[in-house]
Amino acid sequence: MPGGFGTGKTVLEQTLAKYGDADVVVYIGCGERGNEMAEVLHDFRTLTDAGSRRALLDRTVLVVNTSNMPVAARESSVYVGLTIAEYFRDMGYRVAVMADSLSRWAEALREVGSRLQEMPGEEGYPTSLASRTAKLHERAGRVRCMGRPEREGSVTVISAVSPPGGDFSEPVTQACLYVAGALWALDPALAHQRQFPAVDWETSFSLYGDAMDAYFDASVDRSWSSTRARLLDLLQRDAELREVATVVGPEALEDRDRLLLAVAAAAREFVLGQSAFDPNDAYSSPSKTFALAGAVLRLFDAGLEVLPRGVAFADLSLDGARRALARLRDAPAAASGEARQQVDAAIRAIASASPSLERRVRQP
């Protein structure tokens, strides 16, 4: 999870630790500021785990290494956290390891290596940086434990990387990219636009997408994979059109393209955007995420249906649909059914739109 300063890496990892579906969470604060770790201690003690209904701190192991601690402790903190995770994995638990951040761990390697007079590599990091990073990530995975009773455990490593200036070509980020199965690239430009989480959907990738599509098709909805593919295509087309709009202006685009820009903006705000501080939006179930994505695509389809009938983009009142999507995003689980009905009503209103009087008069 690489990202520049202020892109929300720490908030994302803390949110995953709070709401992730894991039996045990090992949170490694490697070189973190003391106030951030104090916040973790305070929040996890007051929050309740949705599964066990106990305090979240009861399932969490904190490995604290603040920025004023010795460099050797910073290097060893990541290994200590992974060893603890493997201990619980061998007991048959699913363990999530949050490492924040590997950049400070790599800086500790560089400083220790310089004191040991090791041969420096790129940007002064030790030449063994890539292999040591690979060995670190290779300790993640799912295993069948030896002994009785038969059991399976897993370790999932989610590591934050802080590249200087947000440059993903620096050695630590590149070393992680070679071995990581998924990348969440956090874009400072999205963070400056108040798009949180600031995950760049064009740069990010996952090697587990196909396997997860099959799982979600079976457990959530059989059209999950097709909905995901359509939404990614919509966002890709939106990025291309926004480049054109910056040159000629959005008013010069065709109504179909203007509709796509408006719907894609709703997708970024209501589907991809998520507030870690909203109790109803900090955690989004797969069914809620699918409902939001499907509603955005149905809104786009409804607009495409009425445009050929002579309805201009200016005649489409999308404000009602946006308000309905906002209510669905912020609604608690008990009120989600009513919120979905409001979204359906707003989409039907778009589908039944008619040309304005001025446009009808001008038609030949």
Rosetta blueprint (number, residue, H / E / L):
1 M L
2 P E
3 G E
4 G L
5 F L
6 G L
7 T L
8 G L
9 K H
10 T H
11 V H
12 L H
13 E H
14 Q H
15 T H
16 L H
17 A H
18 K H
19 Y H
20 G L
21 D L
22 A L
23 D L
24 V E
25 V E
26 V E
27 Y E
28 I E
29 G E
30 C E
31 G E
32 E E
33 R L
34 G H
35 N H
36 E H
37 M H
38 A H
39 E H
40 V H
41 L H
42 H H
43 D H
44 F H
45 R H
46 T H
47 L L
48 T E
49 D L
50 A L
51 G L
52 S L
53 R L
54 R L
55 A E
56 L H
57 L H
58 D H
59 R H
60 T E
61 V E
62 L E
63 V E
64 V E
65 N E
66 T E
67 S L
68 N L
69 M L
70 P L
71 V H
72 A H
73 A H
74 R H
75 E H
76 S H
77 S H
78 V H
79 Y H
80 V H
81 G H
82 L H
83 T H
84 I H
85 A H
86 E H
87 Y H
88 F H
89 R H
90 D L
91 M L
92 G L
93 Y L
94 R E
95 V E
96 A E
97 V E
98 M E
99 A E
100 D E
101 S L
102 L H
103 S H
104 R H
105 W H
106 A H
107 E H
108 A H
109 L H
110 R H
111 E H
112 V H
113 G H
114 S H
115 R H
116 L L
117 Q L
118 E L
119 M L
120 P E
121 G L
122 E H
123 E H
124 G H
125 Y L
126 P E
127 T L
128 S L
129 L H
130 A H
131 S H
132 R H
133 T H
134 A H
135 K H
136 L H
137 H H
138 E L
139 R L
140 A L
141 G E
142 R E
143 V E
144 R E
145 C L
146 M L
147 G L
148 R L
149 P L
150 E L
151 R L
152 E E
153 G E
154 S E
155 V E
156 T E
157 V E
158 I E
159 S E
160 A E
161 V E
162 S L
163 P L
164 P H
165 G H
166 G H
167 D L
168 F L
169 S L
170 E L
171 P H
172 V H
173 T H
174 Q H
175 A H
176 C H
177 L H
178 Y L
179 V L
180 A L
181 G L
182 A E
183 L E
184 W L
185 A L
186 L E
187 D L
188 P H
189 A H
190 L H
191 A H
192 H H
193 Q L
194 R L
195 Q L
196 F L
197 P L
198 A L
199 V E
200 D L
201 W L
202 E L
203 T L
204 S L
205 F E
206 S E
207 L L
208 Y L
209 G H
210 D H
211 A H
212 M H
213 D H
214 A H
215 Y H
216 F H
217 D H
218 A H
219 S H
220 V L
221 D L
222 R L
223 S L
224 W H
225 S H
226 S H
227 T H
228 R H
229 A H
230 R H
231 L H
232 L H
233 D H
234 L H
235 L H
236 Q H
237 R H
238 D H
239 A H
240 E H
241 L H
242 R H
243 E H
244 V H
245 A H
246 T H
247 V H
248 V H
249 G L
250 P H
251 E H
252 A H
253 L L
254 E L
255 D H
256 R H
257 D H
258 R H
259 L H
260 L H
261 L H
262 A H
263 V H
264 A H
265 A H
266 A H
267 A H
268 R H
269 E H
270 F H
271 V H
272 L H
273 G L
274 Q L
275 S L
276 A L
277 F L
278 D L
279 P L
280 N L
281 D L
282 A L
283 Y L
284 S L
285 S L
286 P H
287 S H
288 K H
289 T H
290 F H
291 A H
292 L H
293 A H
294 G H
295 A H
296 V H
297 L H
298 R H
299 L H
300 F H
301 D H
302 A H
303 G H
304 L H
305 E H
306 V H
307 L H
308 P H
309 R H
310 G L
311 V L
312 A L
313 F H
314 A H
315 D H
316 L L
317 S L
318 L L
319 D H
320 G H
321 A H
322 R H
323 R H
324 A H
325 L H
326 A H
327 R H
328 L H
329 R H
330 D H
331 A L
332 P L
333 A H
334 A H
335 A H
336 S H
337 G H
338 E H
339 A H
340 R H
341 Q H
342 Q H
343 V H
344 D H
345 A H
346 A H
347 I H
348 R H
349 A H
350 I H
351 A H
352 S L
353 A L
354 S L
355 P L
356 S L
357 L H
358 E H
359 R H
360 R H
361 V H
362 R H
363 Q L
364 P L
